[in-house]
């Protein structure tokens, strides 16, 4: 007689499904309640001769940690795909953002054709690639 009966299989299956649901719920709730420490404001964009200059303000919501973030920028089409992307560098200084402070970052996107700008472009976005707590 084998110990791997249908009843044991059902119990194992129900246990695995229950554990999966519990872990999924806990991780989902944790992610939903987790506020980002660096808040990226809406990018400001200037386009001249096919070159988009993107400026964005990043605010540090932490009360005790300074950050030196890496900020990415992108031009996105209607399907959410990048038409072009790049890195935004600090406008002034080294990009260190003190607790409750903010800094401006500027980047350029040069690989956009006039057709992409006219027909495909949906929006410009800015995002944090790496938070980098400062030493």
Buried (B, 14 or more C-beta within 10 A) or exposed (E): EEEEEEEEEEEEEEEEEEEEEEEEEEEEEEEEEEEEBBEBEEBBBEBEEEEBBBBBBBBBEBEEEBBBBBBBBBBBBEEEEBBBBBEBEBEEEEBBBEEEEBBBBBBBBEEBEEEBBEEBBEEBBBBBEEBBEEE
